[in-house]
Amino acid sequence: MRPAMQFVDIANRFDSEINVSNGDTNVDGKSIMNISMLAATCGTKLKIRAKGPDAQEAIKALRELVEEKHFNEPTPKR
């Protein structure tokens, strides 16, 4: 649940509307309840969309959290 909270905390820093999808499910990226509904695990493909005055900055910050920082968690061994 901690990675979801990190995602939501960063998303809520922005004024833009943020949506996250995992295949067929599309949710509000600023809601912990909605993000947890995605049941995303390591390796899950997510699509992040933002619309608003700071959309580009929001996408950049969320992409950095997910792709570069890996939610500040160790990457699982495969």
Buried (B, 14 or more C-beta within 10 A) or exposed (E): EEBBEBBBEBBBEBEBBBBBBBEEEBBBBBBBEBBBBBEBEEEEEBEBBBEEEBBEBBBEBBEEBBEEEEEEEEEEEE
